[in-house]
Amino acid sequence: MKTENIGLVGVGRMGANMARRLRDRGWTLSAVCDSKFKSAQALAKEVGARAVRTPAEVAAASGSVLTVVSDDAAMREIFQEGPKGLLCHAQGRLFINCATVSPDVHREIERAAKRLGALSLEACMASSIPQAREGSLYLMTGGSAKALQRARPILEDLSCSMRHIGPAGSAATVKALVNLVMNINTAALAEGLGLGAALGLDGTMLREVFSQTGAASRVLTTDGEDMQNREHSCFFSAAHAAKDTRIALELATALGLDLPLATATLGQFRRMITLGLGDLDKSGIAELTFPGRAAQPRVSPAAPRRIRSKAKR
């Protein structure tokens, strides 16, 4: 029998689908909170929970709290010890933190939770919105064995596979590397398909050849057709891709490592944001590389040579 009351802070599409999955698996959802209160109200009505305006109210009503927020600043805000934060009601609680944020933030939260008699576990998700609804997330966890043991029944109902990486911060570190490689692959695929389009090659043929050769990748499966067809409905936004690539680059910088491909990829996703394309799916990076698209002006083959000659003079 599932007796734990579960609350959620951050009920965008990922958080909302996790809530629906937990409801379907027989968990009691106590309270939900989101910066967009109307979203919390709509979900609360759907899953039988209470919509509240502050994270503190979620913690007060819940034994376990899942957090799915956007970035480091949002995590620190919801975990403040003031009257509106989760740590206002920390004693005995389990906090399961699913957002992709910096490893140091997870370590900060675990220390604060422990001091106040609570448990904290990072549960980083290497999956997307449909998997959240289906309960087939791939999860990487980081934190104490005690926190993992308590969280396991909840996480098993959300995932098809779960791997414990190590202490707090370790899962976030691995997730940063996962997204780093994924984002570089996405940028590379956009350039390959974009160049193929400029050369007059059939995109469907090119994707099929890629899939049978060394150009194959998971990103080709998830994003290749969308790049070709300009279908950029958001499952993982360009803004999030920029944020996660930055996290990985900060880890590299702290070690004195130079990652030129990651740096270039971050530049491309930041360019999308500057152009107002940050809310597109990461596949929208193809808008920067395919000829004739809004962010990629069509030029004649001779134009680059004229530009170079002019630069030399």
N, C-alpha and C positions, 0 to 999 in steps of 0.2 A: 504494500500500500504506500502511495506517495503522499507523505504528510507535509513535506516542506513547502512553504509558501514562497513563491518566486516573484521578484519584482524586476523590472527592466528600466534602465535609463538609456535613452537613445532608441527611438522606435521608428527610424527611417525604414527603408525597404528591407535591409538585413535584419535589424532588430525586430521589426514587425513579423517577418516570416519565422524567425526563431520563436517568437511568442506563440504564433499559430501552431507551430510544430509541437511545442511543449503542451499547449492546451489539448491537442489531439492525442498526446501520449498520456494524458491523465493528470498532469500537474495543475496545481491551483495557482493561478496568476493573481497576485494581490494588488499590485499597483504598477502603473506605467507613467513615465515622465519623458517629455521631449521638449526641446526648445520651441518647437511648433506645437502649441498646446492643442490645436484642433486635431492634429495627427494623433496625439495621445488619446484624445476623447473618442475618436472614431475607432481606434484599435481597442480601447478599453471596452467599448460597447460590444465589439465583436467577440472578444475572448473572455468576457465576464470579469474584468478587472476594474479597478478604480483609476481614473485619470487624476493625477496630482500635478502640482506646479513646481515642486522642488524635489531634488534628490533625497533630501532629509526625510520627506514624507514616504518615499519609496522604502528607505531603510527601516523606518519605524514600522512599516506594515509587513516586512518580509524577513524570512530567515536567510535567504540567498538572493543576491542581486547581480544580474548580468548587466554589464555596461558595454554599449556599442556606440562610441562617440567618434568625432572626426579627427582630433589631433591632440597634441600634448597640452595645449592651453585648455581645451575642453575637459580633458581628464583631470587636470589640476583644479579646475573650477568645480567640478562635481564632487571631488574628494576633499574639498575644504572642510575644516573642522568647525566652521561657523554654523549658525542656525539653519542654513539652507543646504548644507553639504551632507554627503553620505556619512562622513565620519562623525556627524552629530549623534548618530545612533549606531555605533560600531560594535559595541559589546556583543559577542556571540554570533556576529554575522559572518557570512561567507561572500566575498566579492569576487565574481568571475569576470575578468576584464578581457573583452574580445576585440577591441580596436587595435589597429596598427599604429602604435606610438613608439617613442624612443625607449630603448631598454632602461635607461636611467629613470624614466617616469614609473615604470613598473616596480623598480626597486624602491623608489621613494614611497610608493603606495603600500608596498608590503611592509616596510618599516613602520609607517604610520598606523597601519591596521594592527600589526602585532602589538604595538605600544598600547593600543586601545582595546585589546582583547578580541580582535577579529582575525579572520583568515583572508588571504588574498591569493588568487591564482590567475596567471595570464593564460588565456586560451585563444591563441592566434589562429585565424581562419584562413586557409589557403584555398578558398572556394568562393562561390558567388551566390547570388540571390536565389536561384532555383534550388540549389543544394541546401540552403538554409530552410526552405519550406519542406523539402523532402526528408530532411534529417540525414543528409549524406555529406555533411561537411568533413573536410580533412582538417583536423585540429592538431596544433602543436602547443603543449602546455609547459609552463614554467612556474616553479614555486615549490613549496614544501610537500612532503609525502602526505602530511595530515590534510592539507588543503585539497590535494588531488583526490584523496580517498573520499572526502566529503562531496566533492564536485562530480565525481565519476558517474553516478547514476543520472545526473542531469545531462552531462556532456555525452554520455552514450546514447541518449535519446536524440541528440542533435547531430551525431556524426556517424560516418561509416568507418572511419579510421582515426585513431588518436595516438599521438606519440609524445611521451614526456621527454623533454629536451634536457632539463636540468633546473637549476635554481632560478629565482626571479630574474628577469632580463634575458635569459638565454633563449626562450622561445621567440621573443621579439627580435632578437639578433638574427636568428635563422629566418624568420619571416621577412626581415629587411633584405636578406640575401636572395630569398625566393623572388620577391617582387623586383629586386634590382635586375636579376637575370631575365625575368618575364618582361620588364619594361624595355630593356635593351633589345630583346627579341622582337618586341612589338615595333619599335622604331626601325629595326633592320628590315623587318618584313614590309613595312610601309615603303621603305626606300626601294626594295627589290621589285615590289609590285608596281610602284610608281614609275620606276625606270622602264619596266616592261611595257607599261601603258604608253609612255613617251616614245618607245621604239615601235609601237604599233602591234605588239604581241597580244594575243587573246588571253585575257586574265584568267579565265576558267582553265584553259590549257596549262597556263603557267603554274597555277596552284596545284594542279594534278601532278605536274612534273616535280614541283617542290616536295610534294607529299611522299614521293618515291625515292627521294635523293637526300643528300646531306642538308638540304634546306628545310627538311621537315622539322616541325616543332608543334607543341601544344597550342601555341599562339596561332599558327597557321590554321589549325582546326577551329579555334574559337573566333578568330578575327579576320581571317583572310577573305572570306566571302563578303563580310560586312564592309571591309575596306573597298573591295571592288564595287559593291552596290551602294556605297555611301549610306549604309544603315548603321547609325551610331547611337541607337538607344542605349541609355547608360546602365551598365552593370558594374563597371569599375571606372570611375571618371578620370579624365586627364589630370584634374586637380589632385586627386588622390595619388595618381601615378607620380606626379611631381613631388608630392609630400614624401612618399615612401622612398623614392630615389634619393631625395635629400637626406633622409635618415641614414641610408646606407653610406652615402658619401661622407657624412659626418663621422661615422665609425671609421672609415678609411683615413680621413684626415687626422683623427686622433692617433692613428698608428703611423702617420707619415707616409701613407701609400697614395700613389697617384693612379686614379682610375679614369683614363681619358674617355672610354666609351660611355661610362656612367655620366660623366660630366656633359658629354655631347647630348645624351638622351635627356638629361634634366633640362638642358637648354631648349630642346624641342618641345617638351611638355610645358615649360614656362612660356614659350612662344605661343602655344595654344591658349594659355590663360590670358596673355596680353591681347590676343586677337578676339577674346570673348568666347572661346571654344572650350573653356575649362570644364564645363558641365557635360560635354559630350563624353561618350565612352572612350577609353584609351584608343580604340580602333580609329577614332577621329584624327589621330596623328597622320593618317593618310591624306587628310586635307592639306597637309603641308608639302606633300611629295608628289601627288598625282598631278599631271599637267592639266591646266585649264580649270582647276578648282579655285574656290574663292581665295584661299590662302596661298595659292601657287599660280602666279600669273603665267599664261602661256607665252613662250618666247620662241623665236625662230632658231634653228640650229646655229645660224651664223652669229646670233647676238652675243653669246659668251665670248667668241673670239674678238669681236669688235670692242667689247668691254675691256678685255685683257690688253688689247693693243692701246686703247686710250689710256689705261692705267700706266703702261710703260712710258708713254710720252710725258 
